[in-house]
Amino acid sequence: MKKKLDEGNYKKIIIEIGSGDGRLLNNLAEFYDKKKTHLIGIETDKEQYRCSCKKIKKPTKNNIEFINEPFENVFLKLDDNSINTVISVLPHPLYIDKIHQAKWSSIYKTVLKKIKKKGSFILVTELTDDLLQPVSQADYVSWRKWLVETFSSIGFKIIRIIDEGSPLCFSSHYLDKFKNDSQRIKIISLVMVKYDI
């Protein structure tokens, strides 16, 4: 049975994959009408999940929900074309590294199916050197090109690239920590949309 997230009066559904302590969704909640936008965080780590749930006890944030389950399981239960925005900040290497691409490529195809037409996927990810040395500009450019080509081949249309950074309103424990080491950790953000497939 499919899970319908848009039951009720919500006009917009925003899902964060790997929501950690819930900081990002709580920040984003300030920008949206709580009666029209439902923010959902999916986190497998039980401690992080508990921490995020504690942050939504306030009545002003009752449009936020956190789920403690692998995001693949949650997405399989969702209707196609039901989500406005999916956000993934610093995904685990199993979901973004080149060596695991054969496994995760199909997962992002499922994500694409669940996003509404003209809906968006915001991916913030990082490149590091295997020996934790500074990342060269040539390596960054090559990796950036690979990311764009890979997500384009899945079916996303990249509409914006934020080199060496993330959207201004984005904050998480690791994102804030990684920003302080910009020589060894190169962060990039891809803002992608779904058009006709």
GULUM-397788 format. One record per atom (N, C-alpha, C): residue number from 1; atom name; x, y, z. Coordinates in nm, 4 decimals, padded with zeros to 6 digits. Each point is the difference from the previous one (the first is absolute). Last residue first. Layout:
BEGIN
   k  a       xx       yy       zz
 NUM CA        X        Y        Z
...
END
This chain:
BEGIN
   k  a       xx       yy       zz
 197  N  00.9567  01.2851 -01.8567
 197 CA  00.0892 -00.1126 -00.0251
 197  C -00.0723 -00.0966 -00.0912
 196  N -00.0199  00.5630  00.1548
 196 CA -00.0617 -00.1207 -00.0568
 196  C  00.1033 -00.1086 -00.0190
 195  N  00.1721  00.3150  00.3554
 195 CA -00.0866  00.0367 -00.1114
 195  C -00.0626 -00.1281 -00.0528
 194  N  00.2646  00.1753  00.4756
 194 CA -00.0567 -00.1087 -00.0807
 194  C -00.0891  00.0605 -00.1067
 193  N  00.4581  00.2086  00.2700
 193 CA -00.1454 -00.0065 -00.0117
 193  C -00.0406 -00.1182 -00.0869
 192  N  00.4456  00.2030  00.3356
 192 CA -00.0496 -00.0708 -00.1173
 192  C -00.1525  00.0004 -00.0009
 191  N  00.4844  00.2090  00.2295
 191 CA -00.1447  00.0200  00.0077
 191  C -00.0553 -00.0549 -00.1304
 190  N  00.4779 -00.0764  00.2885
 190 CA -00.0712 -00.0059 -00.1266
 190  C -00.1480  00.0204  00.0284
 189  N  00.5042  00.1025  00.2608
 189 CA -00.1450 -00.0203  00.0071
 189  C -00.0567  00.0007 -00.1412
 188  N  00.5063 -00.0879  00.2836
 188 CA -00.0739  00.0474 -00.1167
 188  C -00.1485 -00.0263  00.0217
 187  N  00.5237  00.0104  00.2744
 187 CA -00.1449 -00.0206  00.0032
 187  C -00.0613  00.0600 -00.1261
 186  N  00.5032 -00.1891  00.1925
 186 CA -00.0658  00.0866 -00.0980
 186  C -00.1485 -00.0348 -00.0040
 185  N  00.4453 -00.0655  00.3386
 185 CA -00.1378 -00.0454 -00.0216
 185  C -00.0694  00.1003 -00.0915
 184  N  00.4538  00.0675  00.1237
 184 CA -00.0037 -00.1471 -00.0047
 184  C -00.1396 -00.0559 -00.0263
 183  N  00.0734  00.4739  00.0255
 183 CA  00.1088 -00.0493 -00.0846
 183  C -00.0076 -00.1524 -00.0178
 182  N -00.3028  00.2517  00.2889
 182 CA -00.0322  00.0094 -00.1424
 182  C  00.1131 -00.0442 -00.0936
 181  N -00.1700 -00.0109  00.5048
 181 CA  00.1168 -00.0684 -00.0568
 181  C -00.0134 -00.0038 -00.1524
 180  N -00.3395  00.1783  00.2942
 180 CA  00.1225  00.0531  00.0601
 180  C  00.1272 -00.0628 -00.0553
 179  N -00.4464 -00.1401 -00.1158
 179 CA  00.0250  00.1313 -00.0594
 179  C  00.1293  00.0615  00.0539
 178  N -00.1765 -00.4114  00.1749
 178 CA  00.0757 -00.0156 -00.1246
 178  C  00.0321  00.1342 -00.0644
 177  N -00.2735 -00.0136  00.3941
 177 CA  00.1364 -00.0455  00.0305
 177  C  00.0857 -00.0055 -00.1268
 176  N -00.4615  00.0975 -00.0407
 176 CA  00.0691  00.1117  00.0653
 176  C  00.1464 -00.0352  00.0298
 175  N -00.2676 -00.3414 -00.1713
 175 CA  00.0146  00.1047 -00.1005
 175  C  00.0750  00.1189  00.0576
 174  N -00.1196 -00.3564  00.2868
 174 CA  00.1149 -00.0294 -00.0849
 174  C  00.0216  00.1051 -00.1075
 173  N -00.3730  00.0562  00.2991
 173 CA  00.1235 -00.0171  00.0775
 173  C  00.1206 -00.0175 -00.0922
 172  N -00.3848  00.2674 -00.2193
 172 CA -00.0018 -00.1287  00.0702
 172  C  00.1329 -00.0111  00.0733
 171  N -00.3140  00.3626 -00.3412
 171 CA  00.0914 -00.0185  00.1120
 171  C -00.0189 -00.1398  00.0574
 170  N -00.1701  00.3805 -00.4213
 170 CA  00.0277 -00.1385  00.0373
 170  C  00.1031 -00.0059  00.1119
 169  N -00.1663  00.3966 -00.2467
 169 CA -00.0818 -00.0370  00.1163
 169  C  00.0260 -00.1433  00.0471
 168  N  00.2304  00.1875 -00.3896
 168 CA  00.0285  00.0784  00.1206
 168  C -00.0780 -00.0446  00.1227
 167  N  00.1418 -00.3434 -00.3957
 167 CA -00.0943  00.1115  00.0142
 167  C  00.0169  00.0679  00.1361
 166  N  00.4384 -00.2259 -00.1433
 166 CA -00.1365 -00.0499  00.0082
 166  C -00.0945  00.1194  00.0047
 165  N  00.5490 -00.1072 -00.1902
 165 CA -00.0919  00.0498  00.1010
 165  C -00.1369 -00.0654 -00.0067
 164  N  00.3787 -00.0059 -00.3376
 164 CA  00.0638  00.0180  00.1305
 164  C -00.0942  00.0614  00.1028
 163  N -00.2210  00.0335 -00.4501
 163 CA  00.1352 -00.0519  00.0181
 163  C  00.0521  00.0369  00.1375
 162  N -00.4944 -00.0691 -00.2165
 162 CA  00.0684  00.0874  00.0957
 162  C  00.1362 -00.0629  00.0256
 161  N -00.3904 -00.0278 -00.4092
 161 CA  00.1123 -00.0643  00.0682
 161  C  00.0621  00.1035  00.0929
 160  N -00.4989 -00.0896 -00.2934
 160 CA  00.0942  00.0861  00.0721
 160  C  00.1084 -00.0854  00.0653
 159  N -00.3356 -00.1871 -00.2806
 159 CA -00.0302  00.1402 -00.0293
 159  C  00.0938  00.0959  00.0724
 158  N -00.0527 -00.5423 -00.1960
 158 CA  00.0720  00.0846  00.0953
 158  C -00.0268  00.1455 -00.0372
 157  N -00.2923 -00.4588 -00.0763
 157 CA  00.0527  00.1161 -00.0719
 157  C  00.0645  00.0904  00.1038
 156  N -00.0971 -00.5638 -00.0061
 156 CA -00.0141  00.1317  00.0614
 156  C  00.0534  00.1077 -00.0938
 155  N  00.0172 -00.4866 -00.0709
 155 CA -00.1215  00.0672 -00.0460
 155  C -00.0247  00.1356  00.0618
 154  N  00.3848 -00.3315 -00.0056
 154 CA -00.1102 -00.0592  00.0770
 154  C -00.1327  00.0626 -00.0431
 153  N  00.4033  00.1707 -00.1732
 153 CA -00.0327 -00.1286 -00.0635
 153  C -00.1126 -00.0726  00.0742
 152  N  00.1705  00.4035  00.1775
 152 CA -00.0702  00.0288 -00.1255
 152  C -00.0425 -00.1300 -00.0673
 151  N  00.2676 -00.0271  00.3801
 151 CA -00.1377  00.0324  00.0359
 151  C -00.0823  00.0417 -00.1212
 150  N  00.4593 -00.1058 -00.0728
 150 CA -00.0682 -00.1143  00.0622
 150  C -00.1449  00.0321  00.0314
 149  N  00.2881  00.3425 -00.1674
 149 CA -00.0324 -00.0996 -00.1037
 149  C -00.0801 -00.1160  00.0583
 148  N  00.1611  00.3256  00.3010
 148 CA -00.1001  00.0589 -00.0895
 148  C -00.0435 -00.1014 -00.1051
 147  N  00.3517 -00.1275  00.2883
 147 CA -00.1270  00.0143  00.0727
 147  C -00.1115  00.0506 -00.0914
 146  N  00.4405 -00.0188 -00.1758
 146 CA -00.0569 -00.1339  00.0179
 146  C -00.1359  00.0071  00.0711
 145  N  00.2484  00.3964 -00.0393
 145 CA -00.0507 -00.0416 -00.1314
 145  C -00.0667 -00.1367  00.0093
 144  N  00.2186  00.1555  00.3832
 144 CA -00.1188  00.0822 -00.0264
 144  C -00.0654 -00.0421 -00.1317
 143  N  00.4174 -00.1888  00.1059
 143 CA -00.1064 -00.0554  00.0848
 143  C -00.1323  00.0729 -00.0237
 142  N  00.3848  00.1711 -00.2142
 142 CA -00.0326 -00.1323 -00.0540
 142  C -00.1157 -00.0633  00.0754
 141  N  00.1726  00.4052  00.1626
 141 CA -00.0680  00.0224 -00.1275
 141  C -00.0435 -00.1323 -00.0626
 140  N  00.2618 -00.0171  00.3941
 140 CA -00.1328  00.0543  00.0276
 140  C -00.0801  00.0169 -00.1296
 139  N  00.4498 -00.1303 -00.0287
 139 CA -00.0821 -00.1095  00.0523
 139  C -00.1426  00.0469  00.0268
 138  N  00.3099  00.3260 -00.1333
 138 CA -00.0244 -00.0933 -00.1108
 138  C -00.0878 -00.1157  00.0457
 137  N  00.1530  00.3116  00.3210
 137 CA -00.1059  00.0585 -00.0829
 137  C -00.0348 -00.0938 -00.1150
 136  N  00.1937 -00.2192  00.4505
 136 CA  00.0461  00.0878 -00.1085
 136  C -00.1194  00.0531 -00.0794
 135  N  00.0277 -00.1428  00.5308
 135 CA -00.0565 -00.0442 -00.1279
 135  C  00.0439  00.0984 -00.1076
 134  N  00.2659 -00.1265  00.4781
 134 CA -00.0841  00.0972 -00.0699
 134  C -00.0455 -00.0544 -00.1354
 133  N  00.0958 -00.3820  00.3415
 133 CA  00.0798  00.1134 -00.0460
 133  C -00.0938  00.1020 -00.0651
 132  N -00.0944 -00.4573  00.1859
 132 CA -00.0377  00.1208  00.0743
 132  C  00.0928  00.1179 -00.0276
 131  N -00.0172 -00.4388 -00.2217
 131 CA  00.1036  00.0155  00.1023
 131  C -00.0221  00.1252  00.0854
 130  N -00.2986 -00.1054 -00.3581
 130 CA  00.0126 -00.1259  00.0750
 130  C  00.1013  00.0084  00.1137
 129  N -00.2700  00.4354 -00.1655
 129 CA  00.1127 -00.0782 -00.0489
 129  C  00.0114 -00.1262  00.0867
 128  N -00.4742  00.2613 -00.0864
 128 CA  00.1207  00.0011  00.0823
 128  C  00.1067 -00.0845 -00.0681
 127  N -00.5181  00.2587 -00.0865
 127 CA  00.1120 -00.0753 -00.0562
 127  C  00.1169  00.0134  00.0955
 126  N -00.5803  00.0520  00.0448
 126 CA  00.1382  00.0444  00.0174
 126  C  00.0993 -00.0931 -00.0677
 125  N -00.5676  00.1932 -00.0077
 125 CA  00.0934 -00.1098  00.0238
 125  C  00.1432  00.0530  00.0012
 124  N -00.5683  00.1109 -00.0414
 124 CA  00.1225  00.0635  00.0486
 124  C  00.0952 -00.1142  00.0341
 123  N -00.4878  00.0746 -00.2943
 123 CA  00.1054 -00.0894  00.0474
 123  C  00.1209  00.0828  00.0400
 122  N -00.5576  00.0383 -00.1248
 122 CA  00.1181  00.0780  00.0371
 122  C  00.0994 -00.0946  00.0651
 121  N -00.4592 -00.0117 -00.3365
 121 CA  00.0890 -00.0820  00.0822
 121  C  00.1246  00.0840  00.0250
 120  N -00.5526  00.1104 -00.1725
 120 CA  00.1460  00.0125  00.0047
 120  C  00.0676 -00.1025  00.0910
 119  N -00.4738  00.0855 -00.3493
 119 CA  00.0486 -00.0057  00.1372
 119  C  00.1520 -00.0036  00.0002
 118  N -00.2883 -00.0122 -00.3929
 118 CA  00.0586  00.1287  00.0369
 118  C  00.0362  00.0073  00.1479
 117  N -00.3012 -00.3924 -00.0726
 117 CA  00.0527  00.0702 -00.1163
 117  C  00.0359  00.1420  00.0420
 116  N  00.0121 -00.3425  00.3975
 116 CA -00.0982  00.0549 -00.0931
 116  C  00.0696  00.0632 -00.1199
 115  N  00.2157 -00.4108  00.2879
 115 CA -00.0072  00.1462 -00.0054
 115  C -00.1033  00.0421 -00.1041
 114  N  00.1231 -00.4588  00.0664
 114 CA -00.0861  00.0465  00.1090
 114  C -00.0174  00.1519  00.0011
 113  N  00.2927 -00.2308 -00.3109
 113 CA -00.1403 -00.0382 -00.0258
 113  C -00.0951  00.0576  00.1047
 112  N  00.4692  00.0577  00.0568
 112 CA -00.0502  00.0803 -00.1111
 112  C -00.1480 -00.0307 -00.0286
 111  N  00.2269 -00.2681  00.3143
 111 CA -00.0227  00.1343  00.0542
 111  C -00.0612  00.0893 -00.1081
 110  N  00.1430 -00.4199 -00.1370
 110 CA -00.1228 -00.0097  00.0791
 110  C -00.0353  00.1357  00.0598
 109  N  00.4040 -00.0328 -00.2201
 109 CA -00.1071 -00.0095 -00.1003
 109  C -00.1355 -00.0117  00.0695
 108  N  00.3853 -00.0097  00.2623
 108 CA -00.0340  00.1359 -00.0398
 108  C -00.1020  00.0027 -00.1136
 107  N  00.1573 -00.4182  00.1443
 107 CA -00.0685  00.0634  00.1133
 107  C -00.0418  00.1415 -00.0373
 106  N  00.2679 -00.2520 -00.2974
 106 CA -00.1417 -00.0395 -00.0058
 106  C -00.0807  00.0618  00.1143
 105  N  00.4697  00.0709 -00.0090
 105 CA -00.0620  00.0632 -00.1163
 105  C -00.1503 -00.0320 -00.0072
 104  N  00.3240 -00.1891  00.3221
 104 CA -00.0837  00.1142  00.0362
 104  C -00.0706  00.0675 -00.1162
 103  N  00.2932 -00.3951 -00.0528
 103 CA -00.1038 -00.0269  00.1007
 103  C -00.0919  00.1197  00.0213
 102  N  00.3750  00.0266 -00.2945
 102 CA -00.0917 -00.1010 -00.0546
 102  C -00.1145 -00.0301  00.0966
 101  N  00.3609  00.2944  00.1320
 101 CA -00.0987  00.0576 -00.0911
 101  C -00.1004 -00.1019 -00.0539
 100  N  00.4022 -00.0024  00.3185
 100 CA -00.1297 -00.0606  00.0327
 100  C -00.1098  00.0409 -00.0977
  99  N  00.4527  00.1664 -00.0286
  99 CA  00.0154 -00.1460  00.0061
  99  C -00.1319 -00.0712  00.0320
  98  N  00.0309  00.4853 -00.0120
  98 CA  00.0110 -00.0632 -00.1319
  98  C  00.0024 -00.1519  00.0080
  97  N -00.2487  00.2838  00.3918
  97 CA  00.1353 -00.0226 -00.0530
  97  C -00.0019 -00.0733 -00.1336
  96  N -00.4008  00.1033  00.2769
  96 CA  00.0499  00.1067 -00.0874
  96  C  00.1368 -00.0290 -00.0615
  95  N -00.2655 -00.2604  00.3366
  95 CA -00.1050  00.0607 -00.0808
  95  C  00.0512  00.1101 -00.0933
  94  N  00.2689 -00.2479  00.3216
  94 CA -00.0720 -00.1061 -00.0713
  94  C -00.1059  00.0551 -00.0948
  93  N  00.2510  00.2917  00.3000
  93 CA  00.0692 -00.0403 -00.1233
  93  C -00.0701 -00.1123 -00.0782
  92  N -00.2956  00.3278  00.3028
  92 CA  00.1008 -00.1028  00.0284
  92  C  00.0658 -00.0411 -00.1318
  91  N -00.2136  00.4887  00.0028
  91 CA -00.0411 -00.1401  00.0100
  91  C  00.1185 -00.0917  00.0297
  90  N -00.0944  00.5241  00.0172
  90 CA  00.1133 -00.0867  00.0328
  90  C -00.0423 -00.1453  00.0173
  89  N -00.4095  00.2585 -00.0669
  89 CA  00.1202  00.0736  00.0378
  89  C  00.1055 -00.0987  00.0495
  88  N -00.4921  00.0317 -00.2922
  88 CA  00.0984 -00.0939  00.0537
  88  C  00.1298  00.0769  00.0246
  87  N -00.5706  00.0719 -00.1256
  87 CA  00.1293  00.0573  00.0369
  87  C  00.0894 -00.1110  00.0539
  86  N -00.4841  00.0954 -00.3130
  86 CA  00.0804 -00.0963  00.0757
  86  C  00.1354  00.0655  00.0233
  85  N -00.5330  00.1781 -00.1463
  85 CA  00.1455  00.0178  00.0124
  85  C  00.0608 -00.1126  00.0833
  84  N -00.4642 -00.0130 -00.1446
  84 CA  00.0440  00.1243 -00.0642
  84  C  00.1518  00.0130 -00.0005
  83  N -00.3276 -00.4575 -00.0074
  83 CA  00.0889  00.0819  00.0828
  83  C  00.0433  00.1237 -00.0777
  82  N -00.2748 -00.3711 -00.1783
  82 CA -00.0675  00.0474  00.1219
  82  C  00.0818  00.0973  00.0839
  81  N  00.0457 -00.3144 -00.4270
  81 CA -00.0392  00.1401 -00.0198
  81  C -00.0706  00.0602  00.1213
  80  N -00.0006 -00.5094  00.0399
  80 CA  00.0792  00.0732 -00.0971
  80  C -00.0549  00.1423 -00.0110
  79  N -00.0694 -00.2594  00.4613
  79 CA -00.0544  00.0092 -00.1355
  79  C  00.0994  00.0713 -00.0905
  78  N  00.1740 -00.2754  00.4363
  78 CA -00.0591  00.1263 -00.0447
  78  C -00.0573 -00.0103 -00.1404
  77  N  00.2536 -00.3422  00.2520
  77 CA -00.1402  00.0086  00.0429
  77  C -00.0721  00.1234 -00.0535
  76  N  00.4701 -00.0870 -00.0707
  76 CA -00.0751 -00.1051 -00.0688
  76  C -00.1494  00.0059  00.0336
  75  N  00.3092  00.2891  00.2206
  75 CA -00.0301  00.0422 -00.1369
  75  C -00.0780 -00.1058 -00.0775
  74  N  00.1529 -00.0981  00.4417
  74 CA -00.1020  00.1051  00.0028
  74  C -00.0400  00.0379 -00.1424
  73  N  00.3536 -00.3040  00.0526
  73 CA -00.1269 -00.0607  00.0390
  73  C -00.1136  00.1015 -00.0029
  72  N  00.4389  00.1521 -00.0754
  72 CA -00.0444 -00.0811 -00.1135
  72  C -00.1356 -00.0633  00.0298
  71  N  00.2335  00.2438  00.3372
  71 CA -00.0789  00.0821 -00.0919
  71  C -00.0480 -00.0787 -00.1218
  70  N  00.0720 -00.2058  00.4996
  70 CA  00.0807  00.0266 -00.1200
  70  C -00.0842  00.0744 -00.1042
  69  N -00.1339  00.0861  00.5016
  69 CA -00.0079 -00.1139 -00.0916
  69  C  00.0933  00.0288 -00.1179
  68  N -00.2471  00.2839  00.3848
  68 CA  00.1201 -00.0771  00.0297
  68  C -00.0051 -00.1307 -00.0800
  67  N -00.2252  00.5258 -00.0395
  67 CA -00.0215 -00.1442 -00.0161
  67  C  00.1328 -00.0704  00.0218
  66  N -00.2680  00.5117  00.1052
  66 CA  00.1224 -00.0762 -00.0230
  66  C -00.0322 -00.1488 -00.0003
  65  N -00.2594  00.5195 -00.0801
  65 CA -00.0085 -00.1400  00.0435
  65  C  00.1345 -00.0664 -00.0291
  64  N -00.2782  00.5225  00.0197
  64 CA  00.1232 -00.0778 -00.0193
  64  C -00.0210 -00.1400  00.0580
  63  N -00.3063  00.3780  00.0294
  63 CA -00.0006 -00.0472 -00.1383
  63  C  00.1267 -00.0791 -00.0332
  62  N -00.1056  00.2327  00.4227
  62 CA -00.0718 -00.1265 -00.0129
  62  C -00.0133 -00.0482 -00.1443
  61  N  00.2184  00.3903  00.2757
  61 CA  00.0681 -00.0811 -00.1003
  61  C -00.0703 -00.1339 -00.0210
  60  N -00.1274  00.3400  00.3213
  60 CA  00.0204  00.0767 -00.1226
  60  C  00.0647 -00.0822 -00.1106
  59  N -00.0778 -00.1659  00.4525
  59 CA -00.1201  00.0020 -00.0825
  59  C  00.0161  00.0776 -00.1304
  58  N  00.4024 -00.2693  00.2548
  58 CA -00.0648  00.1309  00.0040
  58  C -00.1230 -00.0004 -00.0913
  57  N  00.3064 -00.3677  00.0338
  57 CA -00.1040 -00.0015  00.1032
  57  C -00.0762  00.1334  00.0038
  56  N  00.3939 -00.1611 -00.2766
  56 CA -00.1306  00.0362 -00.0574
  56  C -00.1138 -00.0053  00.1011
  55  N  00.4743 -00.1142  00.0811
  55 CA -00.0040  00.1372 -00.0497
  55  C -00.1367  00.0413 -00.0532
  54  N  00.1083 -00.4455  00.1494
  54 CA -00.0092  00.0915  00.1143
  54  C -00.0133  00.1449 -00.0459
  53  N  00.0785 -00.3448 -00.3186
  53 CA -00.1391 -00.0008  00.0487
  53  C -00.0183  00.0962  00.1171
  52  N  00.4356 -00.0726 -00.1755
  52 CA -00.0823  00.0792 -00.0916
  52  C -00.1451  00.0071  00.0468
  51  N  00.2995 -00.2726  00.2424
  51 CA  00.0380  00.1405  00.0141
  51  C -00.0874  00.0886 -00.0889
  50  N -00.0421 -00.4652 -00.0415
  50 CA -00.0573  00.0461  00.1272
  50  C  00.0268  00.1492  00.0210
  49  N  00.2030 -00.2008 -00.3754
  49 CA -00.1457  00.0044 -00.0167
  49  C -00.0676  00.0530  00.1276
  48  N  00.4600 -00.0883  00.0118
  48 CA -00.0270  00.1217 -00.0771
  48  C -00.1507  00.0188 -00.0182
  47  N  00.1312 -00.3968  00.2021
  47 CA  00.0326  00.1126  00.0881
  47  C -00.0279  00.1332 -00.0693
  46  N -00.0524 -00.4077 -00.2469
  46 CA -00.1039  00.0185  00.1026
  46  C  00.0263  00.1197  00.0907
  45  N  00.1298 -00.0813 -00.5281
  45 CA  00.0676 -00.0014  00.1302
  45  C -00.1007  00.0356  00.1101
  44  N -00.1277  00.0136 -00.4619
  44 CA  00.0116 -00.1373  00.0504
  44  C  00.0648 -00.0070  00.1376
  43  N -00.3169  00.3831 -00.2777
  43 CA  00.1300 -00.0230  00.0643
  43  C  00.0046 -00.1406  00.0579
  42  N -00.3060  00.4021 -00.2963
  42 CA  00.0195 -00.1448  00.0103
  42  C  00.1416 -00.0237  00.0514
  41  N -00.3971  00.4233 -00.0111
  41 CA  00.1387 -00.0416  00.0058
  41  C  00.0081 -00.1506  00.0180
  40  N -00.3728  00.4016 -00.1816
  40 CA  00.0225 -00.1351  00.0510
  40  C  00.1493 -00.0320 -00.0050
  39  N -00.4056  00.4228 -00.0358
  39 CA  00.1424 -00.0313 -00.0080
  39  C  00.0246 -00.1345  00.0681
  38  N -00.4280  00.3021 -00.2330
  38 CA  00.0341 -00.1108  00.0894
  38  C  00.1466 -00.0346 -00.0228
  37  N -00.3555  00.4459 -00.0985
  37 CA  00.1223 -00.0752 -00.0315
  37  C  00.0293 -00.1031  00.1076
  36  N -00.3772  00.3106  00.0130
  36 CA  00.0049 -00.0395 -00.1405
  36  C  00.1184 -00.0880 -00.0358
  35  N -00.0981  00.1978  00.4358
  35 CA -00.1260 -00.0645 -00.0388
  35  C  00.0038 -00.0527 -00.1421
  34  N  00.3619  00.2483  00.2021
  34 CA -00.0111 -00.1332  00.0610
  34  C -00.1297 -00.0715 -00.0356
  33  N  00.3015  00.3533 -00.2865
  33 CA -00.1271  00.0024  00.0728
  33  C -00.0233 -00.1406  00.0552
  32  N  00.5083  00.1666 -00.0942
  32 CA -00.1213 -00.0532 -00.0618
  32  C -00.1210  00.0131  00.0910
  31  N  00.4695  00.1148  00.1041
  31 CA -00.0262  00.0636 -00.1287
  31  C -00.1339 -00.0397 -00.0621
  30  N  00.1886 -00.1781  00.4160
  30 CA -00.0227  00.1437  00.0201
  30  C -00.0392  00.0699 -00.1298
  29  N  00.1351 -00.4592  00.0154
  29 CA -00.1390  00.0185  00.0436
  29  C -00.0343  00.1466  00.0193
  28  N  00.4472 -00.1561 -00.0952
  28 CA -00.0848  00.0211 -00.1171
  28  C -00.1453  00.0262  00.0383
  27  N  00.3117 -00.1095  00.3426
  27 CA  00.0318  00.1303 -00.0593
  27  C -00.0924  00.0305 -00.1171
  26  N -00.0358 -00.4216  00.1926
  26 CA -00.0494  00.0994  00.0949
  26  C  00.0296  00.1412 -00.0496
  25  N  00.1744 -00.3589 -00.2445
  25 CA -00.1453  00.0113 -00.0172
  25  C -00.0615  00.1009  00.0956
  24  N  00.4677 -00.0853  00.0383
  24 CA -00.0333  00.0605 -00.1285
  24  C -00.1508  00.0179 -00.0166
  23  N  00.1715 -00.2256  00.3913
  23 CA  00.0293  00.1434 -00.0031
  23  C -00.0463  00.0667 -00.1299
  22  N -00.0075 -00.4796  00.1719
  22 CA -00.1201  00.0755 -00.0359
  22  C  00.0209  00.1494 -00.0140
  21  N  00.3220 -00.3769  00.0821
  21 CA -00.0641  00.0498  00.1217
  21  C -00.1203  00.0900 -00.0285
  20  N  00.1298 -00.3205 -00.3911
  20 CA  00.0860  00.0229  00.1160
  20  C -00.0771  00.0474  00.1211
  19  N -00.1401 -00.1317 -00.4735
  19 CA -00.0266  00.1300  00.0616
  19  C  00.0791  00.0272  00.1279
  18  N -00.0498 -00.3193 -00.4313
  18 CA  00.1112  00.0087  00.0941
  18  C -00.0052  00.1314  00.0756
  17  N -00.2894  00.0573 -00.3861
  17 CA  00.0578 -00.1334  00.0166
  17  C  00.1214  00.0134  00.0913
  16  N -00.4581  00.3140 -00.0624
  16 CA  00.1456 -00.0026  00.0114
  16  C  00.0442 -00.1428  00.0276
  15  N -00.4594  00.2584 -00.2308
  15 CA  00.0609 -00.1130  00.0711
  15  C  00.1512  00.0168  00.0026
  14  N -00.5009  00.2827 -00.0897
  14 CA  00.1459  00.0080 -00.0084
  14  C  00.0572 -00.1133  00.0842
  13  N -00.4971  00.1784 -00.2384
  13 CA  00.0678 -00.1022  00.0797
  13  C  00.1499  00.0132 -00.0251
  12  N -00.4890  00.3145 -00.0657
  12 CA  00.1407 -00.0251 -00.0320
  12  C  00.0574 -00.1024  00.0973
  11  N -00.4489  00.1454  00.0258
  11 CA  00.0172  00.0240 -00.1438
  11  C  00.1416 -00.0376 -00.0439
  10  N -00.3580 -00.1449  00.4260
  10 CA  00.1353  00.0344 -00.0423
  10  C  00.0079  00.0135 -00.1513
   9  N -00.3821 -00.1227  00.3070
   9 CA  00.0044  00.1252 -00.0745
   9  C  00.1388  00.0383 -00.0492
   8  N -00.1755 -00.5169  00.0801
   8 CA -00.0205  00.1220  00.0764
   8  C  00.0131  00.1205 -00.0906
   7  N  00.2722 -00.4202 -00.1352
   7 CA -00.1339  00.0010  00.0565
   7  C -00.0146  00.1230  00.0880
   6  N  00.3961 -00.1552 -00.2572
   6 CA -00.0679  00.1268 -00.0204
   6  C -00.1446 -00.0016  00.0485
   5  N  00.3184 -00.3739  00.0070
   5 CA  00.0504  00.1055  00.0858
   5  C -00.0818  00.1277 -00.0109
   4  N -00.0742 -00.5501 -00.0711
   4 CA -00.0358  00.1291 -00.0574
   4  C  00.0430  00.1088  00.0954
   3  N  00.1528 -00.5329 -00.1094
   3 CA -00.0203  00.0993  00.1056
   3  C -00.0287  00.1336 -00.0670
   2  N -00.0968 -00.5226 -00.1872
   2 CA  00.0777  00.1224 -00.0108
   2  C -00.0339  00.0945  00.1142
   1  N -00.0188 -00.5531 -00.0134
   1 CA -00.0838  00.1184  00.0000
   1  C  00.0886  00.1252  00.0000
END
